[in-house]
Amino acid sequence: MSRFELSGEGVDEALRDEIVQRAGSEVAAAPEAAPPASVPTDLFGQLLRSLSENADSAQGFPPQSHRSFGGAVVAAKRGFRLAFQPFINDALARQRAFNQRLLDALAAMRAEQLEISTRLERLERKLEAPSKTRRSRRG
Amino acid sequence: MRFHSLLPSFKPHDATGSIASEFRGLLRRLGCESEIFSPDIHPDLRHLARPSAELASAVAPADALLYHHGIASELVPLLSSLRCRKVLAYHNVTPARFFAPFDPAVARALEDGRLQLAALRDQVDAAVCFSEYSASELREAGFPRVSVVPPPLEPWRVVHPGDERLYRRLSDGPTNLLFVGRVAPNKRIEDLIDLALLLNARKPARPVRLVVAGPTQKASDYFRMLERRAAPLGKRALFLGALSQHELCACYRAAHLFVSMSEHEGFGLPLCEAMAAGVPVIAFDGGAVREALGGAGVLFSPKSLPHVAALCEILLDDPVRRRRIVEAQKRRAAQLGPERTLPPFAEALAPLLPPAPPARRPARARPRVAFVVHRYGAELVGGAERHCRSIVQRMARHWDVEVLTTCAADYLSWANALPPGVSSDGPVPVRRFPSVRTREMRSFNALSGRMFGRAQERLEEERWLADQGPDCPALLSFLAEQRTAYDGFVFFTYLYAPTALGLPIAGKRALFVPTAHDEPPLRFGLYRQTFAAPAAILFNTPEEQALCEGLFELPGVHREAVGIGVEPRPGDPQALKAKLGLRGDYLLYLGRICAGKGLRDLVAAHALLRKRLGAQAPALVLAGTNELGLTERPGVFLPGPMDEAQKWDALGGAAAIVVPSALESLSLLALEAWSAGKPVIVNGESAVLAGQCRRSGGGLSYHGLSDFAEQTAKLLQDDDLRRKLGQAGQGYVASHYRWERIEERYQRILAEQVMDRTGGAARQPPSRSRAGGPGSRGGRRGVVRANGLHEREAP
């Protein structure tokens, strides 16, 4: 159980007391707040994942409409898509193949980049190690 | 330097577009050439922005770009390819988790938006956010130079009665619980519905209606869920959809409480609008809501509906507490606005901006002053243009004067009739800039008709101003780049784009002669910045000053009624009579013959006079460019425009001079009539004209057509009255409108209000300088940089 917190220039103890009088002093535990959104750190990895989710260009996003009679519009879009899916697949086959190759190339680059980073890190550690040893000898 | 803005879309009713537009104005004030680029420009706003495809050729490595980021955008690859310095304006990206259950496509776009944000980290030189909430996100992600800048919002725009029909619809009994914003999952409209259900259940005698105003996707899963949830409320749940600014004002006016359950806000403009409109705000402490409220309103956490319901009831029942909260809210709302944004914005961008002008410049014997006016030329007819040219010619004796103007000769189309570049008007250099488009009067008048008298959002007014014209970006760029090359500026006429947009660039280096009269555009919010920007405003009459002081807050702006000088010349009283073959008296009007000057009414009133006096009735001579297409008729003569000599001949021979316009900031014609010793008959509907007559004792004012006939008949039949009025007017002009007096005032105001502040040329006090003229107000002796930022006074 937790308190109902209020703040603001016009808020005073009398207001808090009156709210407590009307609604009780404690509130049921609030659902745990979701962690605040943050800016991704593993950018390359996340971009690759996002790309692979969207690599199949023949599969459209769920149809939508912003119109008040949108239900009918959405149904029509679904019907259209269903009827023409074989043609859509055919028309976009080359694009799908291209996307897949591009993903493969990016994934290979990513793997190579990770390997280079690991080797670089190892080398930097090696370079750092003797200097530390030298310092410690002098000290 | 150039400091452009890039944003994914530029549309009306969109906060990002409004903010980008305000930033453009601020960047110009900071001495940058600035334009908006976008791949998606609404057709109505096409003159306010340029396609993003043109951006690559518009920026050089030394330039900078302000990129607005809010959701996944196709612009990030373009941005990466540009070789210039970059600043991120982060509007925050709504966490995708809110949308995932309802709209996977939007959720995906939001996730992509965050990925793109990560990709931007190593590309930008600085970032500006509108809240600490957003800034902390960027700092955690390792962005360099992250600054918090209060958004340049104008919440006062909703303080307007608004749409009367919608207001009446919402004022039919129930208590209105208002929420304004997009109907989206992060806004948690379902919690508002639950709150409304609870309030109705707790106190059935006081029905509560939930009013939600904002764009709604009615076919979305989220909205369908809301509809199901709100079904028990029936007509007490009202989803109004996207509203115009005018309708939005009515919503705020009819609201009893503004409640927000939103769990994510990048800032929250509607919260600020509600505070400005005087509606008590109750808001859940989510996202940047705490920062938007700034200590006002009532912020609560956690979401306990019984407690929130109790809070609502107390605020609805307790008028004293309500008033206290509303007063605090209004103080908070007054803290927002472009003026408040400018100093932190300038600080955030300081490493990228051109260096500030030196506080003190080498002394010059004569101040270098530029006059900025929409049209200029000896041959042009127009009150403000003539006024400006007269001042230019007189002040050229004291200052190194230059005129910055357009290539237009016609004030309706602004067509480029005169060559661009530098020419001269006697000793005065005239620098002309071409306008980039002509005005189409029919569509412009239709737009004006739709806008006048209604609340408007910023971008709509900017569109109107762009259509009003003259649209002359080269002039604005020149002002931004060269503003420190002049010791002072004098801007003429508030109405047109060069002044409305150029004056804030010149800032406290500028004197402003608004030539304003009471007309609908004067109430447009965009002119607030124009009037607040200069060092001093030089009004034509005390009436004009009172009008503007009633409409605008002008702290730190010196105000004074100055007017214009008149120099009478001898004329031949018989010349015009001989030319037109007139035997009796005539009434004279001189100026543009157009609808706005009341000429049709004057012709009708003259017909009444003819009926009344018969053969004794005077002729009516209307001299000037005939834009109305009037034709001559018995007793009415249209001799066309007159040169200076013909004008004084005509004035000398007239029985009286008529000024029929209801919209005047000063009647130069009346002053010239009085200087020729003639009485005037003015339209009393104009407070300015009536005031001029009252102060001078040199004329009669009329109200309506029959009154015109009556007053004129009285005047014509009484030679003694005519003589007395003429003499009184002559004495008034001689004592108040001598050129020496006007020149002295301009010199004094420039010296005291501009030179002392900016440290321009050596101050040259006029021989008979005074601390302030009659009606002078305001005036601040602090040192302010030309861009409006305070700085330490140089030793």
Interface residues (C-beta under 8 A of the other chain):
Chain A: S2 F4 E5 L6 S7 G8 E9 G10 V11 L15 E18 I19 R22 A23 G24 V27 A28 A30 A34 P36 A37 S38 V39 P40 T41 L43 Q46 L47 S50 E53 N54 F61 P62 Q64 S65 H66 R67 S68 F69 G70 G71 V73 V74
Chain B: V93 P95 A96 R97 D103 P104 A105 R108 E111 D112 R114 L115 L117 A118 A119 R121 E137 L138 E140 A141 Q217 K218 A219 S220 D285 L293 G295 A296 G297 V298 L299 F300 S301 P302 K303 S304 P306 H307 A309 A310 L311 E313 I314 R321 R324 I325 A328
